[in-house]
Amino acid sequence: METRSRSILKAVTWRAGGTVMTCVVAWVLTGNLDLAARIGLLDTAVKIGAFYFHERLWNHLRFGRAEPPEYQI
């Protein structure tokens, strides 16, 4: 399992790249850099929260995980 802080850091670094892409696309579509930045920031805030809860949910599922050995030397 991962710590909560690791999940948060993963979400932030993933979204940093996504924010840049969202801002560029919004800028191309609107021609307005200020609006594009606002769209990018709102998109980022929503998606960081969604990613964090998605990660935490998956940490509770056993699907795809190898079983730990009964003993370890």
C-alpha atoms as a printed R data frame, in Angstrom:
   type eleno elety resid chain resno       x       y       z
1  ATOM     1    CA   MET     A     1   0.000   0.000   0.000
2  ATOM     2    CA   GLU     A     2   1.044   3.576  -0.590
3  ATOM     3    CA   THR     A     3   1.006   6.400   1.896
4  ATOM     4    CA   ARG     A     4  -1.460   9.216   1.460
5  ATOM     5    CA   SER     A     5   1.376  11.687   0.828
6  ATOM     6    CA   ARG     A     6   2.750   9.508  -1.996
7  ATOM     7    CA   SER     A     7  -0.699   9.377  -3.611
8  ATOM     8    CA   ILE     A     8  -0.961  13.173  -3.346
9  ATOM     9    CA   LEU     A     9   2.483  13.724  -4.871
10 ATOM    10    CA   LYS     A    10   1.712  11.338  -7.734
11 ATOM    11    CA   ALA     A    11  -1.540  13.170  -8.409
12 ATOM    12    CA   VAL     A    12   0.131  16.597  -8.412
13 ATOM    13    CA   THR     A    13   2.975  15.616 -10.748
14 ATOM    14    CA   TRP     A    14   0.615  13.830 -13.133
15 ATOM    15    CA   ARG     A    15  -1.717  16.800 -13.267
16 ATOM    16    CA   ALA     A    16   1.114  19.289 -13.846
17 ATOM    17    CA   GLY     A    17   1.585  17.837 -17.322
18 ATOM    18    CA   GLY     A    18  -2.151  17.654 -17.841
19 ATOM    19    CA   THR     A    19  -2.574  21.292 -16.839
20 ATOM    20    CA   VAL     A    20  -0.093  22.452 -19.441
21 ATOM    21    CA   MET     A    21  -1.876  20.444 -22.132
22 ATOM    22    CA   THR     A    22  -5.317  21.707 -21.043
23 ATOM    23    CA   CYS     A    23  -4.122  25.320 -21.090
24 ATOM    24    CA   VAL     A    24  -2.596  24.948 -24.549
25 ATOM    25    CA   VAL     A    25  -5.744  23.360 -25.981
26 ATOM    26    CA   ALA     A    26  -7.987  25.972 -24.327
27 ATOM    27    CA   TRP     A    27  -5.733  28.763 -25.627
28 ATOM    28    CA   VAL     A    28  -5.845  27.395 -29.167
29 ATOM    29    CA   LEU     A    29  -9.638  27.058 -29.021
30 ATOM    30    CA   THR     A    30 -10.417  30.397 -27.357
31 ATOM    31    CA   GLY     A    31  -7.473  32.575 -28.355
32 ATOM    32    CA   ASN     A    32  -7.620  34.001 -24.821
33 ATOM    33    CA   LEU     A    33  -4.632  33.167 -22.605
34 ATOM    34    CA   ASP     A    34  -6.294  34.391 -19.393
35 ATOM    35    CA   LEU     A    35  -9.371  32.229 -19.965
36 ATOM    36    CA   ALA     A    36  -7.166  29.285 -20.931
37 ATOM    37    CA   ALA     A    37  -5.225  29.599 -17.653
38 ATOM    38    CA   ARG     A    38  -8.453  29.710 -15.639
39 ATOM    39    CA   ILE     A    39  -9.794  26.637 -17.415
40 ATOM    40    CA   GLY     A    40  -6.502  24.830 -16.808
41 ATOM    41    CA   LEU     A    41  -6.462  25.655 -13.101
42 ATOM    42    CA   LEU     A    42 -10.073  24.621 -12.519
43 ATOM    43    CA   ASP     A    43  -9.538  21.407 -14.484
44 ATOM    44    CA   THR     A    44  -6.457  20.661 -12.404
45 ATOM    45    CA   ALA     A    45  -8.157  21.187  -9.041
46 ATOM    46    CA   VAL     A    46 -11.031  18.887  -9.973
47 ATOM    47    CA   LYS     A    47  -8.834  16.167 -11.434
48 ATOM    48    CA   ILE     A    48  -6.293  16.105  -8.597
49 ATOM    49    CA   GLY     A    49  -9.112  15.370  -6.170
50 ATOM    50    CA   ALA     A    50 -10.612  12.744  -8.461
51 ATOM    51    CA   PHE     A    51  -7.243  11.035  -8.974
52 ATOM    52    CA   TYR     A    52  -6.476  10.990  -5.252
53 ATOM    53    CA   PHE     A    53  -9.771   9.276  -4.387
54 ATOM    54    CA   HIS     A    54  -9.360   6.883  -7.323
55 ATOM    55    CA   GLU     A    55  -5.914   5.858  -6.029
56 ATOM    56    CA   ARG     A    56  -7.186   5.403  -2.469
57 ATOM    57    CA   LEU     A    57 -10.088   3.262  -3.698
58 ATOM    58    CA   TRP     A    58  -7.754   1.016  -5.687
59 ATOM    59    CA   ASN     A    59  -5.576   0.542  -2.588
60 ATOM    60    CA   HIS     A    60  -8.546  -1.231  -0.982
61 ATOM    61    CA   LEU     A    61  -8.997  -3.705  -3.847
62 ATOM    62    CA   ARG     A    62  -7.093  -6.979  -3.951
63 ATOM    63    CA   PHE     A    63  -7.499  -7.418  -7.710
64 ATOM    64    CA   GLY     A    64  -4.161  -7.924  -9.479
65 ATOM    65    CA   ARG     A    65  -2.030  -8.036  -6.341
66 ATOM    66    CA   ALA     A    66   0.313 -10.897  -5.591
67 ATOM    67    CA   GLU     A    67  -0.312 -12.593  -2.266
68 ATOM    68    CA   PRO     A    68   2.502 -12.039   0.238
69 ATOM    69    CA   PRO     A    69   4.356 -15.154   1.360
70 ATOM    70    CA   GLU     A    70   3.175 -16.803   4.582
71 ATOM    71    CA   TYR     A    71   6.642 -16.360   6.015
72 ATOM    72    CA   GLN     A    72   9.774 -14.489   5.125
73 ATOM    73    CA   ILE     A    73  13.351 -15.306   5.994
